């Protein structure tokens, strides 16, 4: 039987296990893939702890981890067009990506360009697409300055590069240990921690035109104080209520094939490098998740699944 990494009930790491599962069968609008790589994201452990997305169906355990994956089409469900067995694809998962087989939503699945590896493609549906959606939501003109908090993490790494591709000047807030990395992405680095807003004002003496927050909490509140137009505050690190209280909004995720195609084109053009800094086999999925859950990961962490 195929393997999958799951959580058996809501809780901490003690609920996780690598188990045998039935091979999924695609329903209408779904695609079954043999997984080659799965991205690891903070939302994965948050879901294990009990977080629910708006509109989520009641949870039935065990639940397979993972929201994004890349692999090879094994089977297509009813009403799926444009995909055939053997196609190399990447997209958002229905059943979780930390597994040998996964179901993808056909409407949020794209063909993987030959120039993009499975490992890199597996980072695009969540991190890169979230970065893309947030920057499109800010709608800043070329030449404007955007401040990105959490600039060294998975979404932040993509956001800095995509913002640069859009012609924006970027001020990236991240730990001092990520200074060289953030600068290599094309941003002006501002060390996080107490007093960071004053350092940001020094780095951008003419002010910032927009903020894309990926941290939330006090950082979001402090970042809002850097803006004269609070409508140019978007967060992926806090709730919609917290953002609206400050005059901003939570990122609106489009979750479309068109966005996946666009971020893949950015990779092919060389404007976006996923910066996968560590990979783990499926058998060590727990270690991959711990690395992200610790909160200090640089770039992206990916689980690779052998064919």
SULDAZI-V831036 format. One record per run of one state. SS is the DSSP state (a for helix, b for strand, c for the rest). FROM is the first residue (numbers start at 1). TO is the last residue. Records with the same first field share a line. If there is no record, write none. Layout:
SS: FROM-TO + FROM-TO
This chain:
c: 1-1 + 8-12 + 22-29 + 41-41 + 49-62 + 65-67 + 77-87 + 94-98 + 100-100 + 112-117 + 122-123 + 139-144 + 150-153 + 166-168 + 175-175 + 185-187 + 192-195 + 204-209 + 214-216 + 225-229 + 236-239 + 246-248 + 251-256 + 270-275 + 294-299 + 305-307
b: 2-7 + 16-21 + 30-40 + 63-64 + 68-76 + 88-93 + 99-99 + 101-111 + 145-149 + 169-174 + 188-191 + 210-213 + 233-235 + 249-250 + 276-281 + 300-304
a: 13-15 + 42-48 + 118-121 + 124-138 + 154-165 + 176-184 + 196-203 + 217-224 + 230-232 + 240-245 + 257-269 + 282-293
